[in-house]
Amino acid sequence: MSKSIQHTLFFPHPATTVWEYLTTSELMAQWLMPNDFKPVMGQDFQFRIRELPEMEFDGIVYCQVLEIVPHKKLRYSWKLGPGGGQINVDSVVTWTLTEKDGGTELALLHTGFKDTVNIKLYDGMTAGWLSNMKKIAQLANNAKNDATKA
């Protein structure tokens, strides 16, 4: 049996706006981590932050784009570990965008956590994903307000 992380958040923005925050490397770095992401099927990419030894994380997340349906769905692998080539989290992140009520519902499903997963890391990621989704909302709102003022 494995664990998963699920969050859903509504954005008062079109799917095209939310999609940009999920697929533009520079925007992703603002709410998640510095990266070399490209929205291309099969593309390998990495997220990088500082090492977190207490969570058995060397600061590098190894990913590959597994599915991409523009403005609707993005799925990529998410692998990490303590370093030295060791991977102790081999999971998949799926973003689903649904236009509704004049905006976009963004759903995150992060699957594949083994029951033996480091619980501190799992709990940190559960709270972290929700916090990061809220950062997307704030960034999108700020961009909309800035555009209105211009």
C-alpha positions in Angstrom: 0.0 0.0 0.0 1.2 3.5 -0.7 0.4 7.0 0.5 -0.5 10.0 -1.7 -0.9 13.7 -1.3 -4.0 15.4 -2.7 -5.0 19.1 -2.7 -7.5 21.1 -4.8 -7.6 24.9 -5.0 -9.8 27.3 -7.0 -8.2 30.2 -8.9 -10.2 33.1 -10.2 -8.1 33.0 -13.4 -8.4 31.2 -16.7 -6.6 27.8 -17.1 -4.1 29.5 -19.5 -2.9 31.7 -16.6 -2.6 28.8 -14.1 -0.9 26.6 -16.8 1.8 29.2 -17.2 2.7 28.9 -13.5 3.0 25.1 -13.9 5.0 25.1 -17.1 7.3 28.1 -17.2 10.6 27.5 -15.5 11.0 31.0 -14.3 7.5 31.2 -12.8 7.9 27.7 -11.3 11.1 28.9 -9.5 9.0 31.6 -7.8 6.6 29.2 -6.1 8.5 25.9 -6.0 12.2 25.6 -6.7 14.8 26.6 -9.2 14.6 24.2 -12.1 15.4 23.5 -15.8 11.9 22.4 -16.7 10.7 22.4 -20.3 7.1 21.5 -21.2 8.1 18.7 -23.6 7.0 15.1 -23.4 9.8 12.9 -22.1 11.9 15.8 -21.0 14.2 15.1 -18.0 14.6 18.0 -15.6 15.6 18.8 -12.0 14.4 20.9 -9.1 17.2 22.1 -6.8 17.3 23.6 -3.3 19.6 23.3 -0.3 20.3 19.9 1.2 18.0 18.8 4.0 20.0 15.9 5.7 17.4 15.6 8.5 14.8 14.6 5.8 17.2 12.4 3.8 17.2 14.8 0.9 20.3 16.0 -1.0 18.4 19.0 -2.5 17.9 17.5 -6.0 14.6 16.2 -7.3 15.0 14.2 -10.5 11.9 14.4 -12.8 10.7 13.5 -16.3 7.6 14.8 -18.1 5.3 11.8 -18.4 2.1 13.4 -19.8 1.3 16.9 -21.1 -2.1 18.1 -22.2 -1.9 21.9 -22.6 -4.1 23.8 -20.2 -5.6 20.5 -18.8 -3.0 18.1 -17.4 0.7 17.8 -16.5 2.2 14.7 -15.0 5.9 14.1 -14.1 8.0 11.7 -12.1 9.4 13.0 -8.8 12.4 11.1 -7.5 14.7 12.1 -4.6 17.0 10.7 -2.0 19.8 11.4 0.4 22.5 11.5 -2.3 25.1 9.2 -3.7 22.7 7.9 -6.3 20.3 6.6 -3.7 16.6 7.3 -4.4 14.1 6.7 -1.5 11.1 8.6 -3.0 10.0 7.4 -6.4 6.7 9.1 -7.1 4.5 10.9 -9.6 3.1 14.4 -9.5 -0.1 15.0 -11.5 -1.7 18.5 -12.0 -5.2 18.6 -13.4 -6.8 21.9 -14.4 -10.6 22.2 -14.8 -12.3 25.4 -15.9 -15.4 26.2 -13.9 -17.3 29.0 -12.3 -15.4 31.7 -14.2 -12.0 30.4 -13.1 -9.9 27.2 -12.8 -9.9 24.4 -10.3 -6.3 23.1 -9.9 -6.0 19.6 -8.4 -2.7 18.1 -7.3 -2.2 14.4 -6.9 1.2 13.2 -5.7 1.3 9.4 -5.6 3.7 6.6 -5.0 4.9 7.1 -1.4 5.8 3.8 0.1 4.5 3.0 3.6 8.1 3.1 4.7 8.6 6.7 3.5 10.3 9.1 5.9 7.2 10.5 7.7 8.9 13.9 8.3 9.5 14.3 4.6 6.0 13.1 3.6 4.4 15.5 6.2 6.6 18.3 5.0 5.7 17.7 1.4 2.0 17.5 2.2 2.0 20.9 3.8 4.5 22.2 1.3 2.4 21.4 -1.7 -0.6 23.3 -0.3 1.5 26.2 0.6 3.1 26.3 -2.9 -0.4 26.2 -4.5 -1.3 29.2 -2.4 1.9 30.9 -3.6 0.7 30.4 -7.2 -2.6 32.0 -6.4 -0.8 35.0 -4.8 1.6 35.4 -7.7 -1.3 35.2 -10.3 -3.3 37.7 -8.3 -0.4 40.1 -8.0 0.3 39.8 -11.8 -3.4 40.5 -12.5 -3.4 43.6 -10.2 -0.2 44.9 -11.8 -1.7 44.5 -15.3 -4.8 46.3 -14.2 -2.7 49.3 -12.9 -0.6 49.6 -16.0 
